[in-house]
Amino acid sequence: MSKEMRSGKSGLEMGSVLQIFALALVIAALSEWLGPLPIALGVGKVVLLPMIWALLIGLVLGLCAKRLPAPLKLSLQSQHLAAAILSCALFLFIAKLGLLVGGSLPKLAEVGAGLVLQELGNLVGCILLGMPLALLLGIKREAVGATFSIGREPGLAIIGERFGMDSPEGRGVLAEYITGTLIGAIFISLLAGFVSSLNIFHPLALGMGAGVGSGSMTAAAVGAIAAQHPDMADQIATFAAAANLIATTVGTYLTLFISLPLAVHAYRLLEPLLGRKRQAVVVEQTVAEEEAEEVAHAPALSLAMRLLCWVWVGVMVLIGNRIGHGVPVLDAMPGVLIMIVAVLIGDLIYIGTRRILPAVCWISFIAMAMTFPHTPYAAEVAALTGKVSFLAMITPMLTFAGLSLAKDIPAFRRLGWRIVVVSLMANAGVFLAATVIAQFFVHTL
């Protein structure tokens, strides 16, 4: 990857930027126009929301790139660029959630124990569902890396430092990362929507369970749950945001000191019982070492480029908000501008403090402060940003995710179906375990 790509300043790369921006705008608008599609599944149902259409359309464009005309042809470079844009575009969604949380902090305090303890579900749920299945399918030490967490960037860093990325554990976490990147958002959206339709859990418990520590997966799960309970959409997003903030901050350390040792212990305990007589299945080294680094680290964008991305995503949100939710563009524009300001301030603090905390934390803090009841003009800020549906914000995020996915297909094909199933079960375990724990605390609300 060239230095120009990392800085976002190359004139040649600007052509790719314009292509990605234009495609994303058309895809997001088309997806909002298509609207949700409910599908009955026995006692429950799933809803294919505009965000899922957007992800699938982007993926199809990437897969069919060789057969499409030049304006629609997505190069590998363009796909990596889309992944980089996704990473900074998610900041706007984090800001929206922070704005919801700020005004609800007194209510969140009432269920504080539930928000903290549901994080235990993130730590043990993936192991409870994923580890036994992995051993039954013949997967060996790769199971540790694939089931100790949902396998996002912190998980890659933890396993890389402890075992090395060329170890079986490293191959396991990389498999989990690729699986989650490629189909994690679709899977968690369908799962969350189906579980929500069963009416077993309180919507707010489901919201807390959706805060798994991944921006795109949290967005997908929140969207699916809110579609089943539209009257509680803002509350669901609020509790998901608070849970996701906990998972993103202290959750990383809990994963390092609790979840990983627990996964290692579970493997040592269960492998003789479940896996000893199983024929070992080796998870292939799916990508070379330099490709693994590329997967872990999307190309960095300059501050000017990030600002351009936030503005363009804001335009996409305004158009989607108009098409899908009927809010005039001029009415919602002040709210979008406030979110961009919150993101910019949080990002500048992140840089100025030498990155001692993740950018998402600073952005969340700034956004929460804007709507905290004791902040001047908090009510006015909440009213303006309330005109922007968070569902309208999810569609642009998953549009860029879809445009970036085709690059991971070759590695995904080499993973083998066993490790893919295990990875999905680990993700399901995180959501379900956190939801079950949260269910015990929603009676206090």
C-alpha positions as CSV (number, residue, x, y, z in Angstrom):
1,M,0.0,0.0,0.0
2,S,1.5,3.3,-1.0
3,K,2.2,6.2,1.2
4,E,-0.2,8.2,-0.8
5,M,-3.0,5.8,-0.1
6,R,-2.2,6.1,3.6
7,S,-2.3,9.8,3.6
8,G,-5.3,10.1,1.3
9,K,-3.5,12.9,-0.7
10,S,-2.7,11.3,-4.0
11,G,-4.5,12.7,-7.0
12,L,-4.7,9.2,-8.5
13,E,-6.3,8.0,-5.2
14,M,-8.8,10.8,-5.3
15,G,-10.4,9.1,-8.3
16,S,-10.9,6.0,-6.1
17,V,-12.3,8.2,-3.4
18,L,-14.8,9.8,-5.8
19,Q,-15.8,6.4,-7.1
20,I,-16.4,5.0,-3.6
21,F,-18.3,8.1,-2.5
22,A,-20.6,8.0,-5.5
23,L,-21.3,4.3,-5.4
24,A,-22.0,4.5,-1.6
25,L,-24.5,7.3,-2.1
26,V,-26.4,5.5,-4.8
27,I,-26.4,2.2,-2.9
28,A,-27.5,3.7,0.4
29,A,-30.3,5.7,-1.3
30,L,-31.5,2.6,-3.2
31,S,-31.4,0.5,-0.1
32,E,-33.5,3.0,1.9
33,W,-36.0,3.1,-1.1
34,L,-36.3,-0.7,-1.1
35,G,-37.1,-0.6,2.6
36,P,-37.4,-3.5,5.1
37,L,-38.5,-7.0,4.1
38,P,-39.9,-9.2,6.9
39,I,-39.5,-13.0,6.5
40,A,-41.4,-15.4,8.8
41,L,-39.4,-18.3,10.2
42,G,-41.7,-20.6,12.2
43,V,-42.3,-19.0,15.6
44,G,-40.2,-16.0,14.9
45,K,-39.2,-13.8,12.0
46,V,-36.2,-11.9,10.6
47,V,-36.3,-8.5,8.9
48,L,-34.0,-7.7,6.0
49,L,-33.4,-4.0,6.7
50,P,-32.0,-1.4,4.3
51,M,-28.6,-1.8,5.9
52,I,-28.6,-5.5,4.9
53,W,-29.5,-4.6,1.3
54,A,-26.7,-2.0,1.3
55,L,-24.1,-4.6,2.5
56,L,-25.2,-7.2,0.0
57,I,-25.3,-4.8,-3.0
58,G,-21.8,-3.6,-2.1
59,L,-20.5,-7.2,-1.8
60,V,-22.1,-8.1,-5.2
61,L,-20.4,-5.2,-6.9
62,G,-17.0,-6.3,-5.5
63,L,-17.5,-9.9,-6.5
64,C,-18.6,-9.0,-10.1
65,A,-16.0,-6.3,-10.5
66,K,-14.3,-8.0,-13.5
67,R,-17.6,-8.1,-15.5
68,L,-18.7,-4.5,-14.8
69,P,-18.0,-1.3,-16.7
70,A,-15.2,0.9,-15.3
71,P,-17.3,3.2,-13.2
72,L,-18.7,0.2,-11.3
73,K,-15.4,-1.8,-11.2
74,L,-14.0,-2.0,-7.7
75,S,-10.3,-2.6,-7.6
76,L,-8.6,-4.2,-4.6
77,Q,-7.2,-0.7,-3.7
78,S,-10.7,0.7,-3.8
79,Q,-12.0,-2.0,-1.5
80,H,-9.2,-1.3,1.1
81,L,-10.1,2.4,0.8
82,A,-13.8,1.6,1.5
83,A,-12.7,-0.3,4.7
84,A,-10.7,2.7,5.8
85,I,-13.6,5.0,5.2
86,L,-15.8,2.6,7.2
87,S,-13.5,2.9,10.2
88,C,-13.8,6.7,10.4
89,A,-17.5,6.7,9.3
90,L,-18.4,4.6,12.3
91,F,-17.4,7.6,14.5
92,L,-20.6,9.4,13.4
93,F,-22.7,6.5,14.6
94,I,-20.8,6.5,17.9
95,A,-21.5,10.2,18.2
96,K,-25.2,9.6,17.6
97,L,-25.3,6.9,20.3
98,G,-23.4,9.2,22.7
99,L,-26.0,11.9,22.2
100,L,-28.7,9.4,23.1
101,V,-26.8,8.2,26.2
102,G,-26.1,11.7,27.5
103,G,-29.7,12.6,28.1
104,S,-30.4,9.1,29.6
105,L,-27.5,8.9,32.1
106,P,-29.9,9.1,35.1
107,K,-31.9,6.2,33.8
108,L,-28.7,4.2,32.9
109,A,-27.5,4.7,36.5
110,E,-30.6,2.8,37.7
111,V,-29.4,-0.3,35.8
112,G,-25.7,0.3,36.3
113,A,-25.1,-3.2,37.8
114,G,-26.7,-4.8,34.8
115,L,-24.6,-2.8,32.3
116,V,-21.4,-3.8,34.1
117,L,-22.3,-7.5,34.7
118,Q,-23.6,-8.1,31.2
119,E,-20.0,-7.6,30.1
120,L,-19.4,-11.0,31.7
121,G,-21.5,-12.4,28.8
122,N,-19.0,-11.0,26.4
123,L,-16.2,-12.7,28.3
124,V,-17.7,-16.2,28.7
125,G,-20.5,-16.5,26.1
126,C,-18.2,-17.0,23.1
127,I,-16.3,-19.7,25.0
128,L,-19.5,-21.5,26.2
129,L,-20.9,-21.9,22.7
130,G,-17.8,-21.9,20.6
131,M,-15.2,-24.0,22.4
132,P,-17.2,-27.3,22.7
133,L,-18.4,-27.1,19.1
134,A,-14.8,-26.4,17.9
135,L,-13.5,-29.5,19.7
136,L,-16.3,-31.7,18.5
137,L,-15.5,-30.6,14.9
138,G,-11.9,-31.6,15.3
139,I,-10.4,-28.1,15.7
140,K,-7.4,-28.0,18.1
141,R,-5.5,-25.0,19.5
142,E,-7.0,-22.7,16.8
143,A,-10.1,-23.0,19.0
144,V,-8.5,-20.8,21.6
145,G,-8.0,-17.9,19.2
146,A,-11.4,-18.3,17.6
147,T,-13.5,-18.4,20.8
148,F,-11.9,-16.2,23.4
149,S,-13.5,-13.1,22.0
150,I,-15.4,-11.8,19.0
151,G,-12.0,-11.4,17.3
152,R,-11.9,-7.7,16.5
153,E,-8.6,-5.6,16.4
154,P,-7.9,-5.8,20.2
155,G,-8.3,-9.6,19.9
156,L,-5.8,-9.7,17.1
157,A,-3.3,-7.7,19.1
158,I,-3.7,-9.8,22.3
159,I,-3.2,-13.1,20.5
160,G,-0.4,-11.7,18.4
161,E,1.5,-10.5,21.5
162,R,0.8,-13.7,23.5
163,F,1.2,-16.5,20.9
164,G,2.2,-14.8,17.6
165,M,0.1,-14.6,14.5
166,D,1.8,-17.6,12.9
167,S,0.7,-19.9,15.8
168,P,-2.5,-22.0,15.8
169,E,-4.0,-19.5,18.1
170,G,-3.1,-16.8,15.7
171,R,-4.7,-18.6,12.8
172,G,-7.8,-19.1,14.9
173,V,-8.3,-15.4,15.8
174,L,-7.5,-14.4,12.2
175,A,-10.2,-16.8,11.1
176,E,-12.6,-15.2,13.6
177,Y,-11.7,-11.8,12.4
178,I,-12.2,-12.6,8.7
179,T,-15.5,-14.4,9.4
180,G,-16.8,-11.5,11.5
181,T,-15.7,-8.9,9.0
182,L,-17.3,-10.7,6.1
183,I,-20.6,-11.9,7.5
184,G,-20.6,-10.9,11.1
185,A,-23.0,-8.0,10.7
186,I,-25.4,-10.0,8.6
187,F,-25.4,-12.9,11.0
188,I,-25.8,-10.8,14.2
189,S,-28.6,-8.8,12.5
190,L,-30.6,-11.9,11.6
191,L,-29.9,-13.5,15.0
192,A,-30.9,-10.4,17.0
193,G,-34.0,-9.9,14.9
194,F,-35.1,-13.5,15.2
195,V,-34.4,-13.6,19.0
196,S,-36.2,-10.3,19.4
197,S,-39.3,-11.6,17.6
198,L,-39.6,-14.5,20.1
199,N,-40.6,-12.0,22.8
200,I,-38.5,-13.9,25.4
201,F,-36.3,-11.0,26.4
202,H,-37.0,-7.4,27.3
203,P,-36.0,-5.1,24.4
204,L,-33.6,-3.2,26.7
205,A,-31.9,-6.5,27.6
206,L,-31.5,-7.2,23.9
207,G,-30.1,-3.7,23.5
208,M,-27.5,-4.3,26.2
209,G,-26.6,-7.6,24.6
210,A,-26.1,-5.9,21.3
211,G,-23.1,-3.9,22.7
212,V,-20.6,-6.5,21.7
213,G,-17.6,-4.2,21.2
214,S,-17.8,-4.0,17.4
215,G,-19.2,-0.8,15.8
216,S,-20.6,-2.5,12.7
217,M,-22.0,-5.5,14.6
218,T,-23.6,-3.4,17.3
219,A,-25.1,-1.2,14.6
220,A,-26.5,-4.2,12.8
221,A,-27.9,-5.8,15.9
222,V,-29.5,-2.5,17.2
223,G,-31.1,-1.9,13.9
224,A,-32.7,-5.4,13.8
225,I,-33.9,-5.1,17.4
226,A,-35.3,-1.6,17.0
227,A,-37.2,-2.8,13.8
228,Q,-39.1,-5.3,16.0
229,H,-39.7,-2.6,18.8
230,P,-40.0,0.7,17.0
231,D,-41.6,2.4,20.0
232,M,-38.5,1.8,22.0
233,A,-35.9,2.4,19.3
234,D,-34.1,5.2,21.0
235,Q,-34.0,3.5,24.4
236,I,-32.6,0.3,22.8
237,A,-29.9,2.3,21.0
238,T,-29.1,4.1,24.3
239,F,-28.5,0.9,26.3
240,A,-26.6,-0.7,23.4
241,A,-24.3,2.4,23.2
242,A,-23.6,2.2,27.0
243,A,-22.8,-1.5,26.8
244,N,-20.7,-1.1,23.8
245,L,-18.7,1.7,25.4
246,I,-17.9,-0.6,28.4
247,A,-17.0,-3.5,26.0
248,T,-14.7,-1.1,24.0
249,T,-12.9,0.3,27.1
250,V,-12.6,-2.0,30.1
251,G,-13.7,-5.0,28.0
252,T,-10.4,-5.2,26.3
253,Y,-8.5,-5.5,29.6
254,L,-11.1,-8.1,30.9
255,T,-10.6,-10.0,27.7
256,L,-6.8,-10.1,28.2
257,F,-6.9,-11.0,31.9
258,I,-10.1,-13.1,32.2
259,S,-11.4,-14.3,28.8
260,L,-8.1,-15.5,27.3
261,P,-6.9,-17.5,30.4
262,L,-10.4,-18.9,30.6
263,A,-10.3,-20.1,27.0
264,V,-6.9,-21.7,27.5
265,H,-8.2,-23.4,30.6
266,A,-11.4,-24.6,28.9
267,Y,-9.3,-26.0,26.0
268,R,-7.1,-28.0,28.4
269,L,-10.1,-29.3,30.3
270,L,-12.4,-30.1,27.4
271,E,-10.0,-31.3,24.7
272,P,-9.4,-34.6,26.4
273,L,-13.2,-35.1,26.8
274,L,-14.5,-33.8,23.5
275,G,-11.6,-33.6,21.0
276,R,-9.1,-36.5,21.8
277,K,-10.8,-39.0,19.4
278,R,-11.6,-36.4,16.8
279,Q,-9.4,-36.2,13.7
280,A,-7.5,-32.9,13.9
281,V,-8.5,-30.3,11.4
282,V,-5.8,-27.7,10.7
283,V,-7.0,-24.2,9.9
284,E,-5.0,-23.1,7.0
285,Q,-2.7,-20.1,7.1
286,T,-5.2,-18.1,5.2
287,V,-3.1,-15.1,4.4
288,A,0.6,-14.3,4.3
289,E,2.1,-12.4,7.2
290,E,2.0,-9.1,5.4
291,E,-1.6,-9.7,4.4
292,A,-2.5,-10.4,8.0
293,E,-1.1,-7.1,8.9
294,E,-3.2,-5.5,6.2
295,V,-6.3,-7.1,7.6
296,A,-5.5,-5.9,11.1
297,H,-4.7,-2.3,10.0
298,A,-6.8,-0.5,7.4
299,P,-5.0,2.3,5.6
300,A,-4.8,5.4,7.7
301,L,-6.5,8.6,6.4
302,S,-5.3,12.1,7.1
303,L,-7.4,14.4,9.2
304,A,-8.5,16.3,6.1
305,M,-9.5,13.1,4.5
306,R,-11.4,11.9,7.6
307,L,-13.3,15.2,7.7
308,L,-14.3,14.8,4.1
309,C,-15.5,11.3,4.9
310,W,-17.6,12.6,7.8
311,V,-19.2,15.3,5.7
312,W,-20.0,12.9,2.8
313,V,-21.4,10.3,5.2
314,G,-23.5,13.1,6.7
315,V,-24.9,13.9,3.2
316,M,-25.7,10.2,2.8
317,V,-27.5,10.2,6.2
318,L,-29.5,13.2,5.3
319,I,-30.7,11.6,2.0
320,G,-31.4,8.3,3.6
321,N,-33.2,10.0,6.5
322,R,-35.5,11.7,3.9
323,I,-36.1,8.6,1.8
324,G,-36.6,6.1,4.6
325,H,-38.0,8.2,7.4
326,G,-39.6,11.2,5.7
327,V,-37.6,13.9,7.5
328,P,-36.8,16.9,5.3
329,V,-33.1,17.4,4.7
330,L,-33.0,21.0,6.0
331,D,-34.7,19.9,9.2
332,A,-32.1,17.2,9.9
333,M,-29.0,19.1,8.7
334,P,-28.3,20.9,12.1
335,G,-28.3,17.5,13.9
336,V,-25.9,16.0,11.4
337,L,-23.6,19.0,11.8
338,I,-23.6,18.7,15.5
339,M,-22.5,15.1,15.2
340,I,-19.7,16.0,12.9
341,V,-18.5,18.6,15.4
342,A,-18.6,16.1,18.2
343,V,-16.6,13.6,16.1
344,L,-14.0,16.3,15.1
345,I,-13.5,17.5,18.7
346,G,-13.2,13.9,19.9
347,D,-10.7,13.0,17.2
348,L,-8.6,16.1,17.9
349,I,-8.5,15.2,21.6
350,Y,-7.5,11.7,20.7
351,I,-4.6,13.0,18.7
352,G,-3.7,15.6,21.2
353,T,-3.6,13.2,24.1
354,R,-1.2,10.9,22.1
355,R,-3.9,8.2,21.8
356,I,-4.0,7.1,25.4
357,L,-7.7,6.2,24.9
358,P,-9.4,5.0,21.8
359,A,-11.0,7.8,19.7
360,V,-14.4,6.2,20.1
361,C,-14.2,6.9,23.9
362,W,-13.4,10.6,23.4
363,I,-16.2,11.0,20.9
364,S,-18.6,9.2,23.2
365,F,-17.7,11.5,26.1
366,I,-18.0,14.6,24.0
367,A,-21.4,13.6,22.6
368,M,-22.7,12.5,26.0
369,A,-21.7,15.9,27.5
370,M,-23.6,17.7,24.8
371,T,-27.0,16.2,25.9
372,F,-26.2,15.7,29.6
373,P,-29.2,17.2,31.5
374,H,-27.0,19.8,33.3
375,T,-25.2,21.0,30.2
376,P,-26.4,24.4,28.8
377,Y,-28.6,23.9,25.7
378,A,-28.7,20.1,26.2
379,A,-32.4,20.0,25.4
380,E,-32.0,22.0,22.2
381,V,-29.1,19.7,21.0
382,A,-31.1,16.6,21.8
383,A,-34.1,18.0,19.9
384,L,-32.0,18.8,16.8
385,T,-30.1,15.5,16.7
386,G,-33.3,13.6,17.5
387,K,-34.5,14.4,14.0
388,V,-31.8,12.1,12.6
389,S,-32.8,8.5,12.8
390,F,-30.0,6.2,14.0
391,L,-31.4,3.6,11.5
392,A,-30.7,6.1,8.7
393,M,-27.1,6.3,10.0
394,I,-26.5,2.5,10.0
395,T,-27.2,2.1,6.3
396,P,-24.2,4.2,5.1
397,M,-21.9,2.4,7.5
398,L,-22.8,-1.0,6.2
399,T,-22.7,0.3,2.6
400,F,-19.0,1.0,3.0
401,A,-18.6,-2.4,4.7
402,G,-20.2,-4.1,1.7
403,L,-18.0,-2.3,-0.7
404,S,-14.9,-3.5,1.2
405,L,-15.9,-7.2,1.7
406,A,-14.9,-8.8,-1.6
407,K,-11.2,-8.5,-0.8
408,D,-11.7,-11.0,2.0
409,I,-13.5,-13.7,0.0
410,P,-10.3,-15.6,-1.0
411,A,-9.2,-15.9,2.6
412,F,-12.7,-16.7,3.7
413,R,-12.9,-19.6,1.2
414,R,-9.7,-21.2,2.6
415,L,-10.9,-21.1,6.2
416,G,-13.1,-24.2,5.9
417,W,-16.7,-24.4,7.0
418,R,-15.8,-25.7,10.5
419,I,-14.0,-22.6,11.7
420,V,-16.6,-20.4,10.1
421,V,-19.4,-22.2,12.1
422,V,-17.3,-22.0,15.3
423,S,-16.7,-18.2,14.7
424,L,-20.4,-17.5,14.2
425,M,-21.3,-19.6,17.3
426,A,-18.8,-17.6,19.3
427,N,-20.4,-14.3,18.1
428,A,-23.9,-15.7,19.0
429,G,-22.6,-16.7,22.4
430,V,-21.5,-13.2,23.2
431,F,-24.8,-11.7,22.3
432,L,-27.0,-14.3,23.9
433,A,-25.0,-14.6,27.2
434,A,-24.9,-10.8,27.6
435,T,-28.7,-10.6,26.9
436,V,-29.5,-13.3,29.4
437,I,-27.5,-11.6,32.2
438,A,-29.0,-8.2,31.3
439,Q,-32.5,-9.7,31.5
440,F,-32.1,-10.1,35.3
441,F,-31.7,-6.3,35.7
442,V,-34.3,-4.8,33.4
443,H,-37.0,-5.2,36.1
444,T,-35.4,-2.2,37.9
445,L,-36.3,0.2,35.0
